[in-house]
Amino acid sequence: MPTSGIIRKCLLLLILLSGVYSYASDRGNFVTFSKTANGFPLAAGSEIASILTDSEDKGILRAVNDLRNDIQMVTGKKPVLGQSTSSIIIGTAGNSPLIDRLISEKKIDGESLSGKYEKYIITTIESPQDGIETALVIAGSDKRGTIYGIYELSAQIGVSPWYYWADVPVKKNNEVYIQSGTYTAGEPAVRYRGIFLNDEAPALTGWVNENFGGYNHRFYEKVFELLLRLKGNYMWPAMWDAAFYDDDPQNSVLANEMGIVMGTSHHEPMARAHKEWKRYGQGAWNYQTNKNTLDSFWQKGIERMKHTEDIVTIGMRGDGDEPMSEKYNIALLEQIVKNQRNIIAKTIGKKADQTPQLWALYKEVQDYYDHGMRVPDDVTLLLCDDNWGNVRKLPDLNSPKRAGGYGMYYHFDYVGGPRNYKWLNVSPVQRIWEQMNLTYEYGVDRLWIVNVGDLKPMEYPISFFLDMAWNPNRFNADNLLDHIEQWCAVQFGNQYAKDIARLINLYTKYNRRVTPELLNEKIYSLHNYNEFRNVTDEYNNLLAEAFKINYMLPVEYRNAYDQLVLFPIQACANLYEMYYAVAMNHDLFEKNDIEANQWANKAEALFERDSLLTYHYNKEISGGKWNHMMDQTHIGYTSWQQPDRNIMPQVFRVKETDQENRPIFKETDGYIAIEAENYTRAINGNGVAWQVIPHMGKTLSAVTTMPVTVTPTDNMVLEYEIEVETAGEVTLSVLLSPTLNFNANKGLRYAISIDGQDEQIVNFNGIYTEREHEARLAASINESKTKHVIDKPGKHTIRFRALDPGIVLQKLILDMGGLKPSFLGAPESPRIM
C-alpha cells in the first residue's frame, strides 16, 4: 500500500476512536424522535426552534430556506428566522460573526474547522447568547461545508435527498430532538465529486422540455439541490442539444451561487459547449487551419466563467466527439494546450496554474499520452474507463505526485459499441466498488465524475458513487449490501429495507450479465443446462418478491418503490420472457412444431406489454410526473445505436396443417466447472491475501487479491481439487472480470498448472483493441484457455496464481470433450465432500 494510503487509514482510525465521527449516509446518528436528557428540542409539541443566521451568502440562504421547508414537511410547523429560546445557529467560520464569536468564546471548536475543506460540525450548546437558552449550531469550514451540514440535518430528520427526484415520502414527526454532542462527516477524500448528464434525448430532454421549457436555471436548480444533498459539488451539464452557459445565462450564475463547480465534457474545451460551435463557429473545427477563430471562440468561454470556481477542460478532440486525426499529432495538441493556457491567464488576469484545469485522456487521447504527450503539472489528468466500467489506465504507484492530481471519468450509461446501454441501471454496486477502489488506491483522488445519462433511473448508483467519493475507506467487499440496506431504509423505512436491498442487488447483477440492449433470443442457451429458462425464472422469481413487498408497503411509498425497484424488475422480467418466447418459437418452428405459434403469440403479447409498462411509468407513476423518462428505445437493436422505435423481434408460424468443506469437484458429462470462491485451499502471501467479493460477476461471486496496490507473492495460490473420469488432453478455461491493462498497457498475468506440471503464464489483456474488448464487454467476461494433459483418471489438483494485482477470478471450467456452449458457462459440478 502507498504511504498516502496508510496515512489515510491511520487518520480515519484516530477520528473513529475520538467518538465524534459520523458518516454522512448513516441516518439516525444524532436525531431522535423522543425526548432525551440534554437533547436540543428542534420540535416539541407546539414549539419549534427558530433559525438564526447572519450569512449573506445566497447559496447558504437557499439551503437555510430548504431546511425551513423540510422541517415544516416533517413537523407541520415552519421555523421563523430569528432568535428564540431554542435556536438553530447557522454560519461559516471566518464569514459569520455569530460563528466566529462562538469560536472565540470556546463554545464551539474552531480548530476542527480551521483550514479544512467542505467540513461541517453539528453541535449542541447552552446559552450561546442572551435570549437563547439552548442552541444547535451548524458551522462550516467554508460555504459548501455549511450547506452540507444543513442538508445533513434535513436528511436525519427524515427528508431523503431523493424526495423530489424519486418522490420518496417525508417521514412525519411532531417530536424531533438532537442528541447532545458534536457530529461531523469530516472532509471528503475526493476533492471534486459529480455527475454528467449525457445521452439525454429522448427521455430527459422530453421531460425537461415539458416541465421547464428547456435546460434552464429552473431545471438545474433541482439538479444542483440534489447534488448538494448528496454531498456532491461538481457537474458536467446536458450537452447533446444544449449549451449550459448559452441557453440560459442564469444557469452559470445559479451554479456559482449554490456552490456547484461546473465543467464541460471531455471534448468541449475552454468552457464552451459543442453546441455553441454549431451556433456561432465559423469555418472548420481545425486548429491548423482555423486557429484565430478558435482562439477567439475559446476566449469568450473563459470570459464568461472567470468569476466562478469552474474547472476548465483543455485540449481538443475532433468535431462531435470524434478523434482529432488518424495519426498521433502530439506536437499540435501540446501547442493547443499551451495557447489555451495563455488565453486563460490573459483573460482571467492571473497565472494559468491558479485556474483549475483538466485534460481528459478519453479514447484516442490516452494514446497521445501513452506516446509521450504531457501537459503542465498543475493540470488534472482525467483518466477514463472504457465506457463500460472497466478502468483503462491508472497512475504508476511510484510516479511523482502531480500538483493537479488525477481524476476518473466513469460510466453508468453509454452511447457506443458494442451497443448503447441507456435504458435502466446495469451497474452492480460490487462492480462500481471494485473498480473505484482500484482507482482510489492508485492515488486518483482529485476528481470523480460519472456519466449518469438521464439521471433517472440511476438513483441508487449515484448515491453510492458520491458516498464512496466522500469516504472510500468506508467500503469493503463484505459491507456493500449494508450500504444498499441503509439506503433502502432511508427511502422506504426499516421494516422492508433488507428485502428491498436484495432486490436491487440482484436485478443489477442480472442486468450486468448482459445489458438489456444486448439481450436477444440467441444470447442464452435454450438447450444446454436449461440456461435460458433458468435465467428467465430467476428474474420472474425476483419479480414475485418485488410484487409481494409492493403490496405490503404503506401506500405512500408505492410511487417511490415503483420507480426505484418494481418497474426496472418488472420491465426486465418481461424482456427476458419475451426473448425466451422468441427463442422457443424459432426452435419449434425449425422442428415444424405447431406449438411454435403459441410462443409467437406470447412474444407479441409481451412486446405489447413492454409498451404498456412504459406508459405506466410515464403516465401513471406519481400522476404522470415523469412523463418521457422511459422513452428510451431498447428492443430491436441491429447495431450499436438504438432504433428510432422499439421493433418486435421476428417470429415464425407453422401452418395449421403441419405438425463446501475442502470440496473435490467431480466430472460429469465430460466437464468440471468450479466457482472461484469454492477453492479447496487458499494460501495467502506476506501482506497480501485472497479476497472473495460476494455477488460480483455473472454467476456466484469473484476472488481477487488485496490490497490491490501490492503485487501478489510467489507463494500465493488457489488450489482446486478435482476427480476426473476421462484422461488425456483437456482444455482449461479461466473466466475473469474484464479488467483492462491499466498498468501502462503491460497486461495482467496469471499462472495455471495441473498436478505440479510446468506452469503456463497467461497475459490475458496485454494488448487493448476496441474490437476484442467489445466482444468481452458483450459477454461481461474475459475468457482465456490453456491446454493440459491429465495422465490418468482419479484425483488431481488445479493451481492458480495471480501474478499481478487487480485480477478478478470468477470461474474455472475444465473441458474433457463434453462441454456445451452457454453464455454463463456450465453450472458448477457436483462436489465430493
Buried (B, 14 or more C-beta within 10 A) or exposed (E): BBEEBEEBEEEBEEEEEEEBBBBBBEBBBBBBBEEEEEBBBBBBEEEBBBBBBEBEBBBBBBBBEBBBBBBBBBBEBEBBEEBBEBBBBBBBBBBBEBBBBBBEEEBBBBEBBEEBEBBBBBBBBEEBBEEBEBBBBBBBBBBBBBBBBBBBBBBBBBBBBBBBBBBBBBBEBEBBBBBBBBBBBBBBBBBBBBBBBBBBBBBBBBBBBEBBEBBBBBBBBBBBBBBBBBBBBBBBBBBBBBBBBBBBEBBBBBBBBBBBBBBBBBBBBBBBBBBBBEEEBEEEBBBEEBEEBBBEBBBBBBEBBBEBBBBBBBBBBEBEBEEBEEEBBBEBBBBBBEBBBEBBBEBBEEEBBEBBBBBBBBBBBBBBBEEEBEBBEBBBBBBBBBBBBBBBBBBEBEEEEBEBBBBBBBBBBBBBBBBBBBBBBBBBBBBBBBBBBBBBBBBBBBBBBBBBBBBBBBBBBBBBBBBBBBBBBBBBBEEBBBBBBBBBBBBBBEEBBBBBBBBBBBBBBBBBBBBBBBBBBEBBBBEBBBBBBEBBBBBBEBBEBBEEBBEEBEEEBBBBBBBBBBBBBBBBBBBBBBBBBBBBBBBBBEEEBBBBBBBBBBBBEBBEBBEEBBEBBBBEBBEEBBBBBBBBBBBBBEEBEBEEEBEBBEBBBBEEEEEEEEBBBBBBEBBBBBBBBBBBEBBBBEEBBBBBBBBBBBBBBBBBBBBBBBEBBEEBBBBBBBBBEBBEEBBBBBBBBBBBBBBEBEBBBBBBBBEEEEBBEBBBBEEBEBEEBBBBBBBBBBBBEBEBEBEEEEEBBBBBBBBBBBBBBBBBBBBBEEBBEBBBBBBBBEBEE
